[in-house]
Amino acid sequence: MAGSPTARRRRLSFELKRLRESSGMTCAQVGAAVDWSGSKVNRMETGHGRVQPSDVEALCRLYETTAEMREFLKSLARQAKTKGWWQVHGSGVPEWFNIYIGLEQEADSFRQYQCEIVPGLMQTPAYIRELHFAGSHMKPEDAERAIHVRLERQEMLSRQDPEPPDAWFVVSEAALRNVVGDHAVMRDQLEHLLEAAQATAITLQVLAFDSGTRPLTGPFTILGFPDQEDPDVVYRDGITDAVYLEGEHHVREYTRAFDGLRAAALSPHRSLRLIESIIKEYAQ
């Protein structure tokens, strides 16, 4: 069963939609059958509405599911109400990013492309702090909470039980040369990047300036999940919001773009050598 509250809610939505579609009914028809509005059914299936165990009971009776499926879905509904560890930090984590962290905690693989900054899961405290306080709209106390959450998230790459997710990063050379803070901050950051890349679950490639023509996408992350019933998600964020793309077409196209980026990037070995050479430049 999905582990984080966000993942549980997402799985519940998928299952409810699958059951309705298998029944051949529309949202409006389901709503009429159980004395709800069709929009309520739609919200349940898209994850925009809270689903109570009693709601699940009513739908399972309508869809004539097995008792085992009914109890499974009711369990998902109950556990989806719990809060994730990151949510105790309140305004330090925007609501739209709460969703991502919840999915990230459940993912067993992710592929990420960064073209401007070092990937968040491998940033040092000093680097993170410079990013948050450079033109951030957050209050200082909220920024400190956000920094703490990011550092906690990084523990997923070195955990032992469960095993860490299979992580593949493609990072533009520009992200390594854009000076965040000063040369000392960048030197420490790149040294940390080298150390992090030694983990068996991490693959790191640098997209060098002379890599030639490659997909122009902006940064993005593709999250994969251990349960086949949970499809991959493409995540893209901005300053005030984020986009989650779950359709098969979106995932396929972003996967193709990522494959193109890693094909154009330096090999992991050559990437580390380039990072070492840039560290020497920052040490001068």
Summary of the structure (lengths in Angstrom):
residues: 284
radius of gyration: 21.4
end to end distance: 51.9
largest distance: 73.0
contacts: 861
relative contact order: 0.12
helix: 57%
strand: 12%
